Amino acid sequence: MSAVEMLFGGTLALGCVLAMVSDARRRMIPNLLCGLLLLVGLAYGFWQEGLAGLGWHAAHAGVALLIGMTLFAIRWFGGGDGKFYAACAAWFPLQKGFLLGFWIALAALALVFVWFTVRKLQGKPTFTLREGKSAQLPFGIPLGVGTLITYAMQLPI
């Protein structure tokens, strides 16, 4: 693995961890972090395959932003989650969209299982409007985990 590849991978890992921690603690993912991850992801696409790579990575980010904002509009996602999803998608060409979605969905399923189990053990209702943001599922966690798994799968062994 080249030094540039390690720099890109480290940037993605750090960005995902920061977003996951922020979402878990405050239920928000900073716009600046999403913007930086998006730009570096697009730069990664350009570094990998030139203008064609940039185009495919940008297309994936655009599709992901549309999906994320649709999920936000129907209140299944927070706005930060939609932007974080687009930023994560920028790291992969459009052709890897289903793979990224698969790993995000699997991580989300695991998070939902853990979330409901912990809340049940704590004697708290699984869904409530009275507890505020702390009762909301931090969906940035499966987004980050799914992104890191997808990225790791494309690395040479």
C-alpha positions in Angstrom: 0.0 0.0 0.0 1.4 3.4 -1.0 1.9 6.3 1.4 -0.8 8.2 -0.5 -3.3 5.3 -0.1 -2.5 5.2 3.7 -3.0 9.0 3.9 -6.4 8.7 2.2 -7.4 5.7 4.3 -6.3 7.4 7.5 -8.3 10.5 6.6 -11.4 8.4 6.0 -11.0 6.4 9.2 -10.5 9.6 11.3 -13.4 11.4 9.7 -15.7 8.4 10.2 -14.7 8.0 13.8 -15.2 11.7 14.5 -18.6 11.6 12.9 -19.7 8.5 14.8 -18.5 9.9 18.2 -20.2 13.2 17.5 -23.5 11.5 16.5 -23.4 9.2 19.5 -22.7 12.0 22.0 -24.6 14.9 20.5 -26.8 13.4 17.8 -25.3 15.7 15.2 -22.6 15.4 12.6 -20.8 18.7 11.8 -21.3 20.1 8.3 -17.6 21.0 8.1 -16.6 17.4 8.7 -19.1 16.1 6.1 -17.8 18.7 3.6 -14.2 17.8 4.2 -14.9 14.1 3.9 -16.8 14.7 0.6 -14.0 16.8 -0.9 -11.2 14.3 0.1 -13.4 11.4 -1.2 -13.7 13.1 -4.5 -9.9 13.8 -4.5 -9.5 10.1 -3.8 -11.6 9.2 -6.8 -9.5 11.5 -9.0 -6.3 10.1 -7.6 -7.5 6.6 -8.4 -8.9 7.0 -11.9 -8.5 10.6 -13.1 -11.5 12.6 -14.3 -13.6 9.4 -14.9 -13.0 8.4 -11.3 -14.0 11.8 -10.1 -17.1 11.6 -12.2 -18.2 8.2 -10.8 -17.4 9.2 -7.2 -19.3 12.5 -7.6 -22.3 10.7 -9.2 -22.4 8.3 -6.2 -22.3 11.3 -3.7 -25.1 13.0 -5.6 -27.3 9.9 -5.6 -26.6 9.3 -1.9 -27.4 12.9 -1.1 -30.8 12.5 -2.9 -31.5 9.3 -1.0 -30.3 10.9 2.3 -32.4 14.0 1.9 -35.4 11.9 0.9 -35.0 9.9 4.1 -34.6 13.2 6.0 -37.8 14.6 4.5 -39.8 11.5 5.6 -38.1 11.7 9.1 -36.2 8.4 8.9 -32.8 10.2 8.9 -31.4 13.3 10.4 -30.1 16.0 8.1 -26.5 15.4 9.3 -27.0 11.6 8.5 -28.0 12.4 4.9 -25.0 14.7 4.4 -22.6 12.2 6.1 -24.0 9.4 3.8 -23.2 11.6 0.7 -19.7 12.3 2.1 -19.1 8.6 2.6 -20.4 7.7 -0.8 -17.9 10.1 -2.4 -15.2 7.6 -1.5 -16.6 5.0 -3.9 -17.7 5.0 -7.5 -21.4 4.7 -8.2 -20.8 1.0 -9.1 -20.1 0.2 -5.5 -23.3 1.8 -4.2 -25.0 -1.4 -3.5 -22.0 -2.8 -1.7 -21.8 0.3 0.5 -25.6 0.1 1.1 -25.3 -3.6 2.1 -22.6 -2.9 4.7 -24.5 0.1 6.1 -27.7 -1.9 6.3 -26.0 -4.8 8.1 -24.3 -2.4 10.6 -27.7 -0.6 11.1 -29.3 -3.9 11.9 -26.7 -4.7 14.5 -27.0 -1.2 16.0 -30.8 -1.6 16.2 -30.5 -4.9 17.9 -28.0 -3.5 20.5 -30.0 -0.3 20.9 -33.3 -2.1 21.7 -31.6 -4.6 24.0 -29.8 -1.9 26.0 -32.9 0.3 26.3 -34.9 -2.7 27.4 -32.3 -3.7 30.0 -32.3 -0.1 31.3 -36.1 -0.2 31.6 -36.6 2.6 29.0 -39.1 2.6 26.2 -37.6 1.7 22.9 -39.3 4.7 21.2 -40.2 7.9 23.0 -40.7 11.5 22.1 -40.2 12.8 25.6 -36.6 12.0 26.0 -35.5 14.3 23.2 -32.4 13.7 21.1 -30.8 11.2 23.4 -33.5 8.7 22.6 -32.8 9.0 18.8 -30.9 6.2 17.1 -27.4 7.6 16.1 -27.5 6.4 12.5 -24.0 8.0 11.9 -22.6 4.9 13.6 -23.7 2.3 10.9 -22.9 4.8 8.2 -19.3 5.1 9.4 -18.9 1.4 10.1 -20.4 0.4 6.7 -18.1 2.9 5.0 -15.0 1.6 6.7 -15.9 -2.0 5.9 -16.5 -1.2 2.3 -13.2 0.7 2.1 -11.2 -2.1 3.8 -12.7 -4.7 1.3 -11.1 -2.9 -1.6 -7.6 -2.8 -0.1 -5.0 -5.2 -1.4 -4.3 -8.1 0.9 
